[in-house]
Amino acid sequence: MSGITFPYRPGIHYRRHTERECTMKLFTKAQALINSMRTEDEGATAVEYGLMVSLIAVVIIAAVALIGTNLDAMFDVVGTKIKTTA
């Protein structure tokens, strides 16, 4: 009973797959995997959105730093004018 696979059904002839059939199955599975990865654009879009968000964050930080120093200087001028007039 070494060549019998279970569940065994009497009257059904079991045969082994040829090497060509196994190679074809492997090729088909590999092709399906490649096709599934090629059509998945969600990962690329997430990376693109991440890059855009980081670029926007850098621009905001630079603008706040630049405006912050200008505002500090402007408040110093206003503060000294208020002290001299008061």
C-alpha positions in Angstrom: 0.0 0.0 0.0 2.9 2.3 -0.5 1.5 4.2 -3.6 -2.0 4.8 -2.2 -3.0 8.3 -1.1 -5.7 8.8 1.4 -8.7 9.2 1.3 -8.5 6.1 -0.9 -11.4 5.5 -3.2 -11.6 2.1 -4.8 -11.9 2.1 -8.5 -10.1 5.4 -9.0 -6.7 5.2 -10.6 -4.2 7.5 -8.9 -1.3 8.7 -11.0 1.7 10.9 -10.2 2.2 14.2 -11.9 4.9 14.3 -14.5 7.8 16.6 -14.1 6.4 18.8 -16.9 3.1 19.2 -15.1 4.8 20.2 -11.8 7.0 22.7 -13.7 4.0 24.1 -15.4 2.1 24.5 -12.1 5.1 26.2 -10.5 5.4 28.6 -13.5 1.7 29.4 -13.4 1.8 30.2 -9.6 4.9 32.3 -10.1 3.3 34.2 -13.0 0.2 34.8 -10.9 2.3 36.2 -8.0 4.2 38.5 -10.3 0.9 39.8 -11.9 -0.6 40.4 -8.5 2.4 42.4 -7.4 2.4 44.4 -10.6 -1.2 45.5 -10.2 -0.9 46.6 -6.5 -0.4 50.3 -6.7 -1.5 51.0 -3.1 2.0 50.6 -1.7 3.5 53.1 -4.2 0.7 55.6 -3.5 1.2 55.4 0.2 5.0 56.1 -0.3 4.2 59.0 -2.6 1.7 60.5 -0.1 4.3 60.1 2.7 6.9 62.0 0.6 4.4 64.8 -0.1 3.5 65.1 3.6 7.1 65.2 4.7 7.9 67.9 2.0 4.9 70.0 3.2 6.1 69.6 6.8 9.5 70.9 5.9 8.0 73.9 4.1 5.8 74.7 7.1 8.7 74.4 9.5 10.8 76.7 7.4 8.0 79.2 7.0 7.3 79.2 10.8 11.0 79.6 11.6 11.4 82.5 9.1 8.2 84.3 10.2 8.9 83.6 13.8 12.2 85.5 13.7 10.6 88.4 11.8 7.7 88.5 14.2 10.1 88.6 17.2 12.0 91.5 15.6 8.7 93.3 14.9 7.5 92.8 18.5 10.8 94.2 19.8 10.4 97.3 17.7 6.8 97.8 18.8 7.7 97.1 22.4 10.5 99.8 22.4 8.2 102.3 20.7 5.5 101.7 23.4 8.1 102.1 26.2 9.4 105.4 24.7 6.0 106.9 24.2 4.7 105.8 27.6 
